[in-house]
């Protein structure tokens, strides 16, 4: 199980580096930056979950297929969030109050969809894994964000590699 997780992490890292290598002779676009950040975030998430959850073989075999489905659906929701962030960065110089309000409402809608997705997958995880294991996963991974943007995992503080990182990248682009 650890071998599969390590292989997945290495694959995501290689994909990120391949994109960087091809783009060195030209200024990276916001889309290419987003792709690299997302690949790195996924690799980091997999590494943190593997280290923090310390699954036995049986629980790992039950967890990872469900988690991969969850991540796929979550990434689809993140696509919508990214679209709003990109729209904001493009319209920033001439953004009206009406447009800003509409974008904020769309972000709130994505937040609500993420919460609904977590509830949906909590039910799926609980059918396949012990309740304590599921609670540990949701407490440490899905809920464990701190005010300063860091997360604790297994007692260790890790920097946050969620959509906040992408949002910071877009803010930096505006500065």
PETAQUI-V99635 format. One record per residue. RES is the residue in one letter. PSI is psi in whole degrees, 0 to 359 (* if undefined). OMEGA is omega as a letter, one per 40 degrees, with the letter a starting at -180 (999 if undefined). Layout:
# PETAQUI-V99635
<<RES	PSI	OMEGA> <RES	PSI	OMEGA>>
This chain:
# PETAQUI-V99635
<<X	316	i> <X	325	a> <X	319	i> <X	319	i> <X	317	i> <X	319	i> <X	318	i> <X	317	i> <X	314	i> <X	319	i> <X	312	i> <X	320	i> <X	318	i> <X	319	i> <X	318	a> <X	315	a> <X	325	i> <X	317	i> <X	321	i> <X	319	a> <X	320	a> <X	333	a> <X	5	a> <X	330	a> <X	2	i> <X	155	i> <X	126	a> <X	142	i> <X	166	i> <X	325	i> <X	320	i> <X	323	i> <X	317	i> <X	317	a> <X	318	i> <X	314	i> <X	316	a> <X	320	i> <X	317	i> <X	320	i> <X	317	a> <X	317	i> <X	317	i> <X	316	i> <X	314	a> <X	317	i> <X	314	a> <X	318	i> <X	315	i> <X	313	a> <X	317	a> <X	328	a> <X	330	i> <X	56	a> <X	146	i> <X	173	a> <X	318	a> <X	311	a> <X	322	i> <X	319	i> <X	328	i> <X	324	a> <X	308	a> <X	319	i> <X	321	i> <X	317	i> <X	319	i> <X	322	i> <X	315	i> <X	312	a> <X	321	i> <X	311	a> <X	321	i> <X	320	a> <X	327	i> <X	320	i> <X	322	i> <X	329	i> <X	318	i> <X	319	i> <X	317	i> <X	320	i> <X	319	i> <X	317	i> <X	316	i> <X	318	i> <X	318	i> <X	314	a> <X	326	i> <X	323	a> <X	355	a> <X	312	a> <X	332	a> <X	20	a> <X	130	i> <X	165	i> <X	320	i> <X	315	i> <X	318	i> <X	318	i> <X	316	i> <X	320	i> <X	319	i> <X	317	i> <X	320	i> <X	320	i> <X	320	i> <X	322	i> <X	318	i> <X	321	i> <X	317	i> <X	321	i> <X	324	i> <X	316	i> <X	316	i> <X	321	i> <X	317	i> <X	317	i> <X	317	i> <X	313	a> <X	336	i> <X	315	i> <X	321	i> <X	316	i> <X	319	a> <X	335	i> <X	335	a> <X	343	a> <X	160	i> <X	145	a> <X	322	i> <X	320	i> <X	316	a> <X	316	i> <X	319	i> <X	315	i> <X	309	a> <X	325	i> <X	319	a> <X	327	a> <X	310	a> <X	336	a> <X	339	a> <X	35	i> <X	134	a> <X	164	a> <X	324	a> <X	6	i> <X	8	i> <X	167	i> <X	150	i> <X	145	i> <X	115	a> <X	33	i> <X	355	a> <X	140	i> <X	129	i> <X	148	i> <X	151	a> <X	128	i> <X	41	a> <X	197	i> <X	343	i> <X	325	i> <X	317	i> <X	319	i> <X	319	i> <X	320	i> <X	318	i> <X	320	i> <X	318	i> <X	325	i> <X	326	a> <X	334	a> <X	*	999>>
